[in-house]
Amino acid sequence: MGHNDNFGKIKDIKDDYHGYLTDILHCLNSNARKTASYKYVFFKSILDNLFNVNEKLEISFDHLYKDFSIIYWNIIVKYKLQSLMEKYVYQFITSDQFVDEVDFYSLKEDTQREYLGITKNVIGINVVGALYSDFNGVIYGFDKKRKVIWLNEKTYRFLTEYKSSLEKLNYYAWIIWIENILRIRDEDASNLATKLECSNKRKSLERFKEELELKGEEPKCFYCDNKISFCSCHLDHFIPWSFVHDDKIWNLVLSCSSCNTSKNDKIPDNKYLLKIQTRNKALLKNSYKEELNRLYNAALHNGFVHWEERD
């Protein structure tokens, strides 16, 4: 199996999780027989989209390629790190010197769309089959015709239960790989962790604030019920962004600055889980109960602590 294949069936393993971890460790090892940055970027894209699965545990190429392309934009254009995507990125920017070293979300929306249009098919052509083969077919299956990858119950449970640890493992292996490349080129390898962490920098949430206002959300803090104004309030990811790495309106609530600062990357009490589901059903006509329960439990399993509210 390799990048030219159009279909790959996910393989089942007999043991609990050992086989998954072994194949991931072998694949991400910077001394592996085949090394390339697509491994780290695409694996990160999968981890970041674990909660965008449908009822069949499928993730569409549309979800994956956007994250994949945006990460590559920032590590190539902003941080000058080399990769297989260089030819696509530099083909795009050579005609416009003003985009050099600019973060992706600082680009105009039409420029963003143009870039994503150019890179849209890269994962299907070059990446999905290749990483499937690198993982020995045990992590995901794929179908290029339907433009999806899929997980089974066991792999999905493994990836979500150990998401934070796998993210750290991926970052560490990626840093080692880049350091080796930069050392050979006698270039600066400082602050790589920060650079990679910023490679999918959060975008503005203002549009969600406006959408919640239009849908009739009351201008008060979700947590303490104090009145606030839409122009000065904070938008808080109920399940922390540092875990989900995604912006969904059903996971966003209005917050005062005090509660938002205090809560930070913590998980609210279970009473707020019920409250946000009730809010979603009233405003969005869907409680998103299954999605929120899955995120809530997975975040706690990954070591995110409960928020101790101040009196």
ROLUM-363224 format. One line per 10 residues: number of its first residue (from 0); for each residue x, y, z of C-alpha. Coordinates in nm, 3 decimals. Layout:
<atoms>
NUM> X Y Z  ...
</atoms>
This chain:
<atoms>
0> 0.000 0.000 0.000  0.114 0.355 -0.068  0.013 0.705 -0.172  -0.116 0.590 -0.513  -0.379 0.355 -0.369  -0.740 0.471 -0.375  -0.879 0.259 -0.092  -0.750 0.111 0.229  -0.943 -0.102 0.476  -0.868 -0.051 0.845
10> -0.708 -0.356 1.003  -0.827 -0.493 1.334  -0.578 -0.582 1.607  -0.624 -0.843 1.877  -0.457 -0.674 2.173  -0.598 -0.374 2.354  -0.388 -0.068 2.260  -0.029 -0.192 2.235  -0.043 -0.245 1.859  -0.167 0.108 1.791
20> 0.101 0.266 2.004  0.377 0.052 1.854  0.287 0.146 1.497  0.249 0.516 1.583  0.585 0.525 1.762  0.756 0.348 1.474  0.599 0.579 1.216  0.679 0.905 1.396  1.036 0.807 1.486  1.270 1.060 1.322
30> 1.507 0.771 1.240  1.239 0.569 1.061  1.310 0.437 0.714  1.073 0.690 0.559  1.070 1.038 0.714  0.874 1.340 0.596  0.689 1.624 0.762  0.354 1.515 0.617  0.341 1.246 0.887  0.336 1.496 1.170
40> 0.108 1.749 1.000  -0.149 1.497 0.884  -0.153 1.309 1.215  -0.208 1.644 1.390  -0.492 1.718 1.147  -0.655 1.385 1.233  -0.623 1.446 1.608  -0.764 1.798 1.569  -1.068 1.659 1.385  -1.156 1.365 1.608
50> -1.473 1.544 1.713  -1.577 1.619 1.356  -1.660 1.256 1.289  -2.006 1.157 1.168  -2.212 0.868 1.302  -1.995 0.625 1.104  -1.676 0.768 1.261  -1.576 0.919 0.925  -1.377 1.241 0.881  -1.413 1.413 0.545
60> -1.117 1.528 0.339  -1.270 1.878 0.354  -1.209 1.893 0.729  -0.861 1.748 0.704  -0.718 1.940 0.410  -0.801 2.281 0.559  -0.609 2.216 0.880  -0.330 2.046 0.685  -0.293 2.337 0.442  -0.314 2.609 0.708
70> -0.045 2.443 0.922  0.180 2.420 0.618  0.117 2.783 0.526  0.243 2.899 0.863  0.545 2.669 0.892  0.660 2.748 0.537  0.566 3.111 0.482  0.597 3.239 0.836  0.873 3.020 0.977  1.060 2.913 0.657
80> 1.049 2.542 0.740  1.078 2.319 0.435  0.828 2.050 0.333  0.658 1.874 0.044  0.407 2.163 0.021  0.669 2.424 -0.067  0.604 2.409 -0.439  0.234 2.475 -0.387  0.287 2.753 -0.136  0.561 2.938 -0.324
90> 0.377 2.899 -0.653  0.098 3.088 -0.484  0.298 3.365 -0.316  0.560 3.450 -0.580  0.320 3.690 -0.748  0.241 3.874 -0.424  0.533 3.982 -0.206  0.300 4.120 0.059  0.191 3.778 0.188  0.544 3.674 0.280
100> 0.573 3.594 0.655  0.203 3.671 0.714  -0.001 3.439 0.937  -0.275 3.257 0.744  -0.566 3.418 0.931  -0.419 3.763 0.867  -0.476 3.713 0.493  -0.785 3.848 0.320  -1.065 3.592 0.294  -1.043 3.571 -0.086
110> -0.668 3.509 -0.057  -0.734 3.232 0.197  -0.988 3.071 -0.038  -0.749 3.091 -0.333  -0.471 2.919 -0.140  -0.701 2.648 -0.005  -0.831 2.590 -0.357  -0.477 2.522 -0.480  -0.393 2.282 -0.197  -0.731 2.109 -0.172
120> -0.631 1.786 -0.344  -0.284 1.744 -0.194  -0.384 1.511 0.088  -0.579 1.285 -0.147  -0.295 1.262 -0.398  0.011 1.258 -0.174  -0.075 1.194 0.188  -0.377 0.980 0.286  -0.251 0.655 0.138  0.108 0.721 0.242
130> 0.031 0.771 0.611  -0.211 0.479 0.604  0.078 0.262 0.488  0.318 0.416 0.744  0.069 0.319 1.019  0.039 -0.034 0.873  -0.331 0.026 0.813  -0.429 -0.010 1.178  -0.521 0.352 1.263  -0.764 0.447 0.988
140> -0.915 0.335 0.660  -0.966 0.563 0.360  -1.164 0.599 0.039  -1.041 0.860 -0.207  -1.356 0.831 -0.418  -1.578 0.924 -0.124  -1.308 1.156 0.015  -1.318 1.026 0.369  -1.105 0.846 0.621  -1.272 0.639 0.891
150> -1.194 0.493 1.229  -1.339 0.191 1.404  -1.471 0.195 1.760  -1.140 0.072 1.903  -0.913 0.318 1.720  -1.149 0.607 1.791  -1.153 0.522 2.161  -0.774 0.495 2.167  -0.716 0.827 1.987  -0.965 1.021 2.200
160> -0.861 0.870 2.533  -0.494 0.947 2.468  -0.536 1.255 2.249  -0.329 1.495 2.462  -0.043 1.246 2.505  -0.043 1.163 2.134  -0.033 1.535 2.050  0.274 1.579 2.271  0.439 1.270 2.120  0.371 1.402 1.770
170> 0.511 1.747 1.853  0.824 1.596 2.008  0.892 1.369 1.708  0.823 1.658 1.470  1.065 1.887 1.655  1.342 1.625 1.647  1.286 1.577 1.273  1.302 1.953 1.202  1.609 2.000 1.424  1.792 1.736 1.222
180> 1.704 1.913 0.898  1.804 2.257 1.028  2.128 2.121 1.177  2.227 1.987 0.836  2.148 2.327 0.683  2.329 2.507 0.969  2.016 2.712 1.042  1.855 2.834 1.364  1.656 2.563 1.544  1.544 2.774 1.840
190> 1.184 2.803 1.968  1.059 2.519 1.748  0.796 2.412 1.999  0.645 2.760 2.002  0.656 2.783 1.624  0.477 2.454 1.577  0.221 2.529 1.847  0.139 2.852 1.662  0.114 2.678 1.326  -0.265 2.656 1.357
200> -0.319 2.978 1.548  -0.672 3.049 1.666  -0.886 3.273 1.448  -1.118 3.552 1.558  -1.443 3.446 1.724  -1.626 3.772 1.661  -1.853 3.620 1.397  -1.978 3.366 1.651  -2.054 3.644 1.897  -2.262 3.819 1.631
210> -2.437 3.493 1.541  -2.530 3.422 1.903  -2.667 3.772 1.938  -2.880 3.732 1.624  -3.014 3.400 1.753  -3.131 3.570 2.072  -2.864 3.482 2.326  -2.909 3.688 2.642  -2.620 3.929 2.717  -2.515 3.769 3.044
220> -2.229 3.551 3.160  -2.303 3.183 3.106  -2.131 3.094 3.435  -2.215 3.364 3.690  -2.527 3.514 3.522  -2.396 3.870 3.557  -2.512 4.105 3.283  -2.252 4.186 3.016  -2.249 4.364 2.682  -2.193 4.190 2.351
230> -1.924 4.438 2.252  -1.706 4.380 2.559  -1.786 4.022 2.662  -1.559 3.723 2.609  -1.644 3.411 2.411  -1.539 3.098 2.597  -1.487 2.749 2.460  -1.694 2.542 2.705  -1.466 2.244 2.630  -1.125 2.416 2.610
240> -0.986 2.505 2.269  -0.652 2.356 2.373  -0.826 2.018 2.367  -1.064 2.044 2.071  -0.861 2.282 1.849  -1.185 2.376 1.678  -1.452 2.646 1.690  -1.813 2.527 1.703  -2.094 2.761 1.799  -2.249 2.489 2.017
250> -1.927 2.482 2.224  -1.908 2.862 2.267  -2.067 3.066 2.545  -2.067 3.430 2.649  -1.855 3.499 2.955  -1.745 3.787 3.170  -1.372 3.849 3.185  -1.347 3.726 3.544  -1.506 3.386 3.478  -1.322 3.343 3.148
260> -0.987 3.410 3.314  -1.063 3.187 3.611  -1.192 2.897 3.402  -0.911 2.915 3.144  -0.832 2.557 3.025  -1.046 2.382 3.284  -1.366 2.178 3.258  -1.684 2.326 3.413  -1.897 2.138 3.663  -2.144 1.886 3.521
270> -2.435 2.124 3.592  -2.300 2.352 3.317  -2.289 2.060 3.073  -2.665 2.029 3.115  -2.702 2.407 3.092  -2.517 2.438 2.760  -2.719 2.151 2.612  -3.039 2.331 2.716  -2.906 2.657 2.569  -2.817 2.486 2.242
280> -3.159 2.327 2.208  -3.331 2.664 2.260  -3.104 2.871 2.033  -2.970 2.620 1.780  -3.260 2.370 1.777  -3.013 2.093 1.861  -2.871 2.013 2.205  -2.553 1.856 2.061  -2.575 1.629 2.365  -2.378 1.341 2.214
290> -2.096 1.563 2.088  -2.065 1.756 2.416  -2.078 1.444 2.634  -1.808 1.282 2.423  -1.586 1.591 2.440  -1.649 1.640 2.812  -1.554 1.285 2.908  -1.259 1.269 2.670  -1.113 1.595 2.804  -1.135 1.469 3.162
300> -0.973 1.139 3.060  -0.689 1.336 2.902  -0.608 1.510 3.230  -0.803 1.836 3.201  -0.909 1.931 3.551  -1.242 2.057 3.682  -1.283 2.429 3.731  -1.321 2.525 4.095  -1.549 2.826 4.088  -1.480 3.118 4.314
310> -1.749 3.221 4.562
</atoms>
